[in-house]
């Protein structure tokens, strides 16, 4: 299988690569309404994690600490 791929002409390899790149960006564009909120949620979780840990070290329940941090 590898021999068949390596024997392809350069312009075919470039064409396959460009078509794959277009499909990748197309999928990312379509999934943007799902990906962007997930990325923001992850960033917020990373930023607030030290605050929650600080409150938990003060002997407060973790769920209460999370609720307190978000409000």
N, C-alpha and C positions, 0 to 999 in steps of 0.2 A: 504494500500500500504506500509506503513512504517513497519507493522508487517512482511510482506513478505521479505523485505530487511533485517530486523534485524535477521530473522531466517536463513539467508544464512550462510553456514559454513565460517570460517575465511579464508581458502585458496581461496574460490570463491571471497570474498570481496577484497582480496589482488590482485587476478588476474584481476578483473575488474579495480581496481585502476591502476595497472601497464599498462594495455592496454590503458587506458585513458591517462596516462602520456606519453606513446610512441606516441599516436596520437597528443597530444599537442605539443611535441617537433618536430614531423614531420611537422605539420602545420607551426610552427615557422620557421623551416628550409626552407620550400618552400616559405614563405612570407618574408624571410630575405631581398630580393632585394627591397621590398617595405618598410619594417619597419625601416631599418637602415637609409635611407635618411630622413625619417620623423623625426626620433629621432635627427639626426644632425640638421635639420632645426629648431626644437623646441629649442634645446640648443643654436643655434646662435641667434634666436629671443629673448630668455631670456637674453642673454649676451648683446645684442645691444639695448634693450629696454631703459635702463637708458640714453644712449647716445642720442637716438631719443628724449626722454623727455627733456633733457637738451637743445637741439637745438630748440625744440618747445617753451620752455620757453623764448628763445631769440627772440620770435615773428617771427619765420619762419614757413611757411606752413608745415604741417605734412608730406605730400607726398614728398615735397622737402627735408625735413629732413631725411626721410627714404632713398631716392635716394642718398643723400649726405653720409649717414652712410654706405651704402653698397659699395660705390665706394671709 
